[in-house]
């Protein structure tokens, strides 16, 4: 199975974590737009702001509006480092991590880390599953099927979960081969089943398919590859967890091969590292994993570069970066799967 990470007990945002921090805010808090900081809902003068989502449309690949940075990460035992690994330095590599039995089933597709790094969510044979560990390099527990969102009529894929464990995003073909729609399922608590799915309205453009949607570890942006995504990806934004996502923002990626499409985008918690694959449309054997970086989460992405992986894998067709940027889930065309670990220069 793919390596999967679980939301460990106590990993949710709580207490005074958002007090006077830059917006967006968590449950029980609201944004004081006049100061752009979080205040408790019961002490906030609702007449001061309408709390609406800021229009963050951009034409240069950066984000021009919204908070200056993501909220703090969830508390966890599953990050390799408290701070994210540095992908801007020259000479770093990604090597296979053989310390635990991660990715023991190479058929697991679209694997994605949970924001705390303790679970991996993935698809297999059209259904969604997850596995859990207690820390980096630790063995993964039994597979748990997400029965409340799986259906017999449709193919589900590319699951990812928000930082509070209450929102699951995924794609479905709605029972029609070749189609893809982006869905969200919510639940009242992390230990409860998900409620019926609802299509993400802002992705419902006629004729467009939403491939491999992934919610960022901070939960405020959704990345996906739209139909015909040649040298760009789409990003949807919101001000707070639980809000509706805004309209798609087309974000160009410089350096993608001409006529190649981009897909499987995933980012770190600080939104400064993006990992994905590019390919000739319809030709899986042309896939090439890449990464890009930026100085902050509102800036444009750097020119993409090949993923510096030292591995015996052949054609890598599936990748996802961990929230701390210190691990990458990878699968190749022969259904071999592994976890790659960041090594300093």
C-alpha positions as CSV (number, residue, x, y, z in Angstrom):
1,X,0.0,0.0,0.0
2,X,1.0,3.6,-0.3
3,X,2.5,5.1,2.8
4,X,-0.4,6.9,4.5
5,X,-0.5,9.3,7.3
6,X,-3.2,9.7,10.0
7,X,-4.4,12.7,11.9
8,X,-3.0,11.8,15.3
9,X,-5.1,12.7,18.4
10,X,-4.4,16.3,19.4
11,X,-3.3,17.4,15.9
12,X,-6.1,19.8,15.3
13,X,-5.8,23.6,15.6
14,X,-7.0,24.7,19.0
15,X,-6.8,27.1,22.0
16,X,-5.3,30.5,21.3
17,X,-3.3,29.3,18.3
18,X,-4.9,32.0,16.0
19,X,-5.0,34.9,18.6
20,X,-3.8,38.0,16.8
21,X,-2.2,36.0,14.0
22,X,-2.7,37.1,10.3
23,X,-5.9,36.0,8.7
24,X,-7.2,33.5,7.6
25,X,-8.6,32.0,10.8
26,X,-9.8,28.7,12.2
27,X,-13.2,27.6,13.6
28,X,-14.4,29.9,16.3
29,X,-12.4,32.8,15.0
30,X,-13.0,35.6,12.5
31,X,-10.9,38.0,10.6
32,X,-10.7,41.6,11.6
33,X,-10.1,43.0,8.1
34,X,-9.1,46.4,9.4
35,X,-6.1,44.9,11.1
36,X,-5.9,41.6,9.1
37,X,-5.6,39.5,12.3
38,X,-7.8,36.8,13.9
39,X,-10.1,37.6,16.8
40,X,-12.6,35.5,18.7
41,X,-16.1,35.5,17.0
42,X,-17.8,36.3,20.3
43,X,-15.7,39.5,20.7
44,X,-15.8,40.7,17.1
45,X,-18.0,43.5,15.8
46,X,-19.6,41.9,12.8
47,X,-20.5,45.3,11.4
48,X,-16.8,46.1,10.8
49,X,-16.5,43.6,7.9
50,X,-18.5,41.3,5.8
51,X,-15.9,38.5,6.0
52,X,-16.0,37.9,2.3
53,X,-13.4,36.1,0.3
54,X,-10.9,38.4,-1.2
55,X,-10.5,38.3,-5.0
56,X,-7.0,36.9,-5.5
57,X,-6.9,36.6,-9.3
58,X,-3.4,36.9,-10.7
59,X,-1.9,37.1,-14.1
60,X,1.8,36.6,-13.2
61,X,1.7,33.3,-11.3
62,X,1.7,34.9,-7.9
63,X,-1.1,35.6,-5.5
64,X,-1.7,39.4,-5.1
65,X,-4.2,39.3,-2.2
66,X,-5.0,37.5,1.0
67,X,-2.9,36.8,4.1
68,X,0.9,37.1,4.1
69,X,1.5,33.5,4.9
70,X,-0.3,30.2,5.9
71,X,-1.5,29.5,9.4
72,X,0.8,27.5,11.7
73,X,1.0,23.7,10.9
74,X,-0.9,21.2,13.0
75,X,1.0,19.7,16.0
76,X,2.5,16.3,14.9
77,X,5.1,13.6,15.5
78,X,5.3,12.7,11.8
79,X,7.3,15.5,10.3
80,X,11.0,14.8,9.9
81,X,11.9,18.5,10.7
82,X,10.0,21.2,12.6
83,X,10.9,23.5,9.7
84,X,10.4,22.5,6.1
85,X,13.4,21.0,4.2
86,X,15.1,23.6,1.9
87,X,14.6,22.9,-1.8
88,X,16.2,26.2,-2.8
89,X,19.8,25.0,-2.1
90,X,21.8,23.3,-4.7
91,X,22.9,19.7,-4.4
92,X,20.1,18.2,-2.3
93,X,18.8,14.8,-3.3
94,X,15.9,12.5,-2.7
95,X,16.8,8.9,-1.9
96,X,14.6,5.8,-1.3
97,X,13.7,5.3,2.3
98,X,13.9,1.6,3.1
99,X,13.4,2.0,6.9
100,X,9.7,1.1,6.8
101,X,7.3,-0.8,4.6
102,X,5.8,2.2,2.9
103,X,4.1,1.8,-0.5
104,X,4.0,-2.0,-0.1
105,X,1.2,-2.1,-2.7
106,X,2.3,-0.4,-5.9
107,X,-1.2,-0.3,-7.3
108,X,-2.0,2.6,-4.9
109,X,-2.5,5.7,-7.0
110,X,-2.6,9.5,-6.3
111,X,-1.2,9.1,-2.8
112,X,-1.2,12.2,-0.7
113,X,0.1,13.0,2.8
114,X,-2.2,14.3,5.4
115,X,-1.2,17.7,6.8
116,X,0.3,16.2,9.9
117,X,2.3,13.6,7.9
118,X,0.8,10.7,9.9
119,X,-1.5,9.4,7.1
120,X,-1.5,8.9,3.4
121,X,-4.7,8.9,1.4
122,X,-4.8,7.2,-1.9
123,X,-7.0,5.5,-4.6
124,X,-7.0,1.9,-5.7
125,X,-9.4,0.2,-8.2
126,X,-11.6,3.3,-8.1
127,X,-12.0,3.5,-4.3
128,X,-10.4,5.7,-1.7
129,X,-8.3,4.4,1.3
130,X,-5.9,5.6,3.9
131,X,-3.1,4.1,6.1
132,X,-1.5,5.5,9.2
133,X,1.8,5.7,11.0
134,X,3.1,7.1,14.2
135,X,6.2,8.8,12.8
136,X,8.6,9.0,9.9
137,X,10.1,5.7,9.0
138,X,7.6,3.8,11.1
139,X,5.5,1.0,9.7
140,X,2.1,1.7,8.4
141,X,-1.0,0.1,9.9
142,X,-3.9,-1.7,8.3
143,X,-5.7,-0.2,5.3
144,X,-8.9,1.7,6.1
145,X,-11.4,2.1,3.2
146,X,-13.3,5.4,3.0
147,X,-16.7,3.6,2.6
148,X,-18.8,6.7,3.2
149,X,-17.5,8.3,0.0
150,X,-16.8,5.3,-2.2
151,X,-19.5,4.3,-4.7
152,X,-20.0,1.3,-7.0
153,X,-21.1,3.4,-9.9
154,X,-18.1,5.8,-10.2
155,X,-14.3,5.9,-10.1
156,X,-12.9,8.0,-7.2
157,X,-9.3,9.1,-7.1
158,X,-6.8,11.7,-5.7
159,X,-8.1,12.1,-2.1
160,X,-6.6,14.8,0.2
161,X,-7.7,16.0,3.6
162,X,-7.7,19.4,5.3
163,X,-5.8,20.2,8.4
164,X,-8.7,19.9,10.8
165,X,-9.6,16.5,9.4
166,X,-13.2,17.6,8.5
167,X,-12.9,18.1,4.8
168,X,-12.0,15.5,2.2
169,X,-11.4,16.6,-1.4
170,X,-11.2,14.1,-4.3
171,X,-12.1,13.5,-8.0
172,X,-14.8,11.3,-9.5
173,X,-15.7,10.3,-13.0
174,X,-19.4,10.4,-12.1
175,X,-19.8,7.0,-13.7
176,X,-18.6,8.3,-17.2
177,X,-15.2,7.1,-18.3
178,X,-12.8,9.9,-19.1
179,X,-14.7,12.6,-17.1
180,X,-13.5,14.1,-13.8
181,X,-15.2,16.4,-11.3
182,X,-13.8,17.8,-8.1
183,X,-15.8,17.0,-4.9
184,X,-15.7,17.8,-1.2
185,X,-17.1,15.7,1.6
186,X,-17.4,17.1,5.2
187,X,-17.9,15.6,8.6
188,X,-18.6,17.0,12.1
189,X,-15.6,15.3,13.8
190,X,-12.4,13.5,12.6
191,X,-13.7,10.1,13.9
192,X,-17.0,10.3,12.1
193,X,-17.9,9.1,8.6
194,X,-18.1,11.8,5.8
195,X,-21.4,13.2,4.7
196,X,-22.6,12.9,1.1
197,X,-20.3,14.5,-1.4
198,X,-20.9,18.0,-2.9
199,X,-19.3,19.1,-6.1
200,X,-16.9,22.1,-5.7
201,X,-19.0,24.7,-7.6
202,X,-16.1,26.8,-8.7
203,X,-14.6,23.9,-10.7
204,X,-17.8,23.2,-12.6
205,X,-16.9,24.9,-15.8
206,X,-18.7,23.2,-18.7
207,X,-16.4,20.9,-20.6
208,X,-13.6,21.1,-18.1
209,X,-12.2,18.2,-16.1
210,X,-10.5,18.6,-12.7
211,X,-7.6,16.1,-12.6
212,X,-5.8,15.2,-9.3
213,X,-7.2,17.9,-7.0
214,X,-5.1,18.3,-3.8
215,X,-5.9,20.6,-0.9
216,X,-2.8,22.3,0.4
217,X,-1.7,21.2,3.9
218,X,-2.8,24.6,5.3
219,X,-6.3,24.0,3.8
220,X,-6.6,27.4,2.1
221,X,-5.8,26.5,-1.5
222,X,-6.8,23.7,-3.8
223,X,-4.4,22.8,-6.6
224,X,-5.5,20.7,-9.6
225,X,-4.7,20.2,-13.3
226,X,-7.5,21.3,-15.6
227,X,-8.3,19.9,-19.0
228,X,-5.5,20.8,-21.4
229,X,-3.2,22.1,-18.7
230,X,-0.3,22.8,-20.9
231,X,2.4,24.5,-18.8
232,X,0.0,25.8,-16.1
233,X,-2.1,24.6,-13.2
234,X,-5.2,25.9,-11.5
235,X,-5.4,27.2,-7.9
236,X,-8.6,27.9,-5.9
237,X,-8.4,30.0,-2.7
238,X,-10.4,30.8,0.4
239,X,-9.9,32.9,3.5
240,X,-10.7,30.2,6.2
241,X,-11.3,26.5,6.6
242,X,-14.8,25.4,5.7
243,X,-15.4,28.4,3.4
244,X,-16.3,27.8,-0.2
245,X,-13.3,28.0,-2.6
246,X,-13.1,30.9,-5.0
247,X,-12.8,30.7,-8.8
248,X,-9.8,29.0,-10.5
249,X,-6.7,31.0,-10.9
250,X,-4.5,30.0,-13.8
251,X,-0.9,29.7,-12.6
252,X,1.8,29.3,-15.3
253,X,4.8,27.1,-14.7
254,X,7.9,28.2,-16.6
255,X,10.1,25.5,-18.0
256,X,7.5,22.8,-18.7
257,X,8.3,21.1,-22.0
258,X,6.4,22.5,-25.0
259,X,3.2,20.6,-25.6
260,X,3.5,18.8,-22.3
261,X,0.6,18.8,-19.8
262,X,1.1,19.2,-16.1
263,X,-0.7,17.1,-13.5
264,X,-0.5,15.8,-9.9
265,X,0.5,19.1,-8.3
266,X,1.1,19.0,-4.5
267,X,2.7,21.6,-2.2
268,X,4.4,21.9,1.2
269,X,2.7,23.5,4.2
270,X,4.4,26.8,3.6
271,X,3.4,26.7,0.0
272,X,6.9,27.3,-1.2
273,X,7.6,24.0,-2.8
274,X,5.5,22.5,-5.6
275,X,6.0,19.0,-6.9
276,X,4.2,17.5,-10.0
277,X,4.7,15.6,-13.2
278,X,4.6,16.6,-16.8
279,X,3.8,14.5,-19.9
280,X,2.7,14.3,-23.5
281,X,-1.1,14.2,-23.2
282,X,-2.2,10.5,-23.2
283,X,1.3,9.0,-23.1
284,X,2.0,7.9,-19.5
285,X,5.5,6.7,-20.4
286,X,6.6,10.3,-21.1
287,X,5.9,11.5,-17.6
288,X,8.7,13.4,-15.9
289,X,8.5,14.5,-12.2
290,X,9.5,18.1,-11.5
291,X,9.6,20.7,-8.7
292,X,9.5,24.5,-8.4
293,X,10.1,26.8,-5.5
294,X,9.3,30.4,-4.5
295,X,10.4,32.8,-1.7
296,X,6.9,33.1,-0.1
297,X,3.4,31.8,-0.8
298,X,2.3,34.9,-2.7
299,X,5.3,34.9,-5.2
300,X,5.6,33.5,-8.6
301,X,7.0,30.0,-9.0
302,X,10.6,29.5,-10.1
303,X,11.4,27.7,-13.4
304,X,10.6,24.0,-12.9
305,X,13.5,21.6,-12.5
306,X,13.7,17.8,-12.7
307,X,13.1,16.0,-9.4
308,X,16.6,15.1,-8.1
309,X,15.7,11.5,-7.2
310,X,18.3,8.8,-6.7
311,X,16.3,5.6,-7.3
312,X,16.1,2.5,-9.3
313,X,12.6,3.3,-10.4
314,X,12.0,3.5,-14.2
315,X,9.4,6.0,-15.3
316,X,8.0,7.8,-12.3
317,X,4.3,8.5,-12.9
318,X,3.0,9.6,-9.5
319,X,4.5,12.0,-6.9
320,X,3.4,13.9,-3.8
321,X,5.5,16.0,-1.5
322,X,5.0,15.8,2.3
323,X,3.9,18.9,4.3
324,X,7.4,19.4,5.6
325,X,9.0,18.9,2.2
326,X,11.2,16.1,3.6
327,X,9.5,13.1,1.9
328,X,8.1,12.4,-1.5
329,X,5.7,9.5,-2.3
330,X,6.6,8.1,-5.7
331,X,5.2,5.3,-8.0
332,X,6.6,4.2,-11.3
333,X,5.1,2.7,-14.5
334,X,5.8,-0.9,-13.3
335,X,3.6,-0.4,-10.2
336,X,6.6,-0.1,-7.9
337,X,6.1,2.4,-5.1
338,X,8.4,3.9,-2.5
339,X,9.0,6.9,-0.2
340,X,11.8,9.2,-1.1
341,X,13.6,11.1,1.7
342,X,15.3,14.5,1.5
343,X,19.1,14.5,1.9
344,X,21.0,17.7,2.6
345,X,23.7,18.7,0.1
